[in-house]
């Protein structure tokens, strides 16, 4: 296997100045996002002493982000996308500045953190679709896949560096500085994006009742085993085995550390994800794609189970990195199969359902993990139980949805399935 078949393609960075600006903005923004995310979790836990409260804040943020994404998708098709991105980023910078001021108070307000989570999530959601929709106008069609891979790397790199940096800053200068640095990063991002040209959408969006359009997408899911299976198997991972809300308690009490230890717990999965993204060339060549996807989710479930059972911090970090590796492989394979098995006219609606699940699922999973930890009296036990439930769910989906097991990226292009049927589309692999 040649090295070029494994590592990501950097051609978009060489050929497009505008994409370089967007790439640089996304890279530093992901760093700042994790600074704020970890700092907010630490602050909530410090003020309440409850992992349930940490999970609840994650749920509030996820729900507001979900609403923002739904509205933002419509906005991105009706307004100049550059303007939408700049305005939403400016508003988010103001909200995060408010978090910094609140954290600097002698007695920070818990309610303000929740309000800021609602505002930041909603506004970020409004701007997210516009940024995504702008990418095709910045690079040639043949470089879209490479641009997507580079964007994934920025997310993983930010997740790898940001949490540890947040832990160091929180343990030193203080939590308020995490928020202040993120606000400054947003201002730098505004300066980077300002030179971009206007990007109005091409033509007006079709007028269609949202409920009618969504119902058609749901009927398609009912009639397509592969796409339905993709969503179900993702639920097993993100709802039943999502331990992030447990990290503050695990880092400070179970492993006897402080903010720096908590930062390491958040960092370890990102390290594995980053390595998985760098060496993801195999995902486009594997023939039994559905089975590979199932295996990737199994890796996640086993790793989370072993993380909960880990006797020391070093072992726990290794299993969290392995979980991140499985998660990245799963995400790449799910996205590819979703696009392959969905007809072009339904790509937007089906993709929005997947995005909604990807947004809300981890938030629900974090809250569920906090509740299980309270019921068991052990955050480590809750992580291990979650991993086992995930594995049971994966086995159930794999047995109940044979179309997912047979799914492949090397069969004929996806064909549309009549909404009334419950069969997967016919391919050579079937």
ABEGO torsion letter per residue (X at the ends): XBAAAABBBAAAAAABAAAAAAAAAAAAAAAAAAAAAAAAAAAAAAAAGBAAAAAAAAAAAAAAAAAAAAAAAAAAAABBAAAAAAAAAAAAAAAAAAAAAAAABABBBAAAAAAAAAAAAAAAAAAAAAAAAAAAAABBAAAAAAAAAAAAAAAAAAAAAAAAAAAAAAABAEAAAAAAAAAAAAAAAAAAAAABBBBBBBEBBBBBBAAAAAAAAAAAAAABAAAAAAAAAAAAAAAABBAAAAAAAAAAAAAGBBAAAAAAAAAAAAAAAAAAAAAAAAAAABABAAAAAAAAAAAAAAAAAAAAABABAAAAAAAAAAAAAAAAAAAAAAAAAAAAABBAAAAAAAAAAAAAAAAAAAAAAAAAAAAAAAAAGBAAAAAAAAAAAAAAAAAAAAAABAAAAABBAABBBBBBBBAABABBBBBAAX
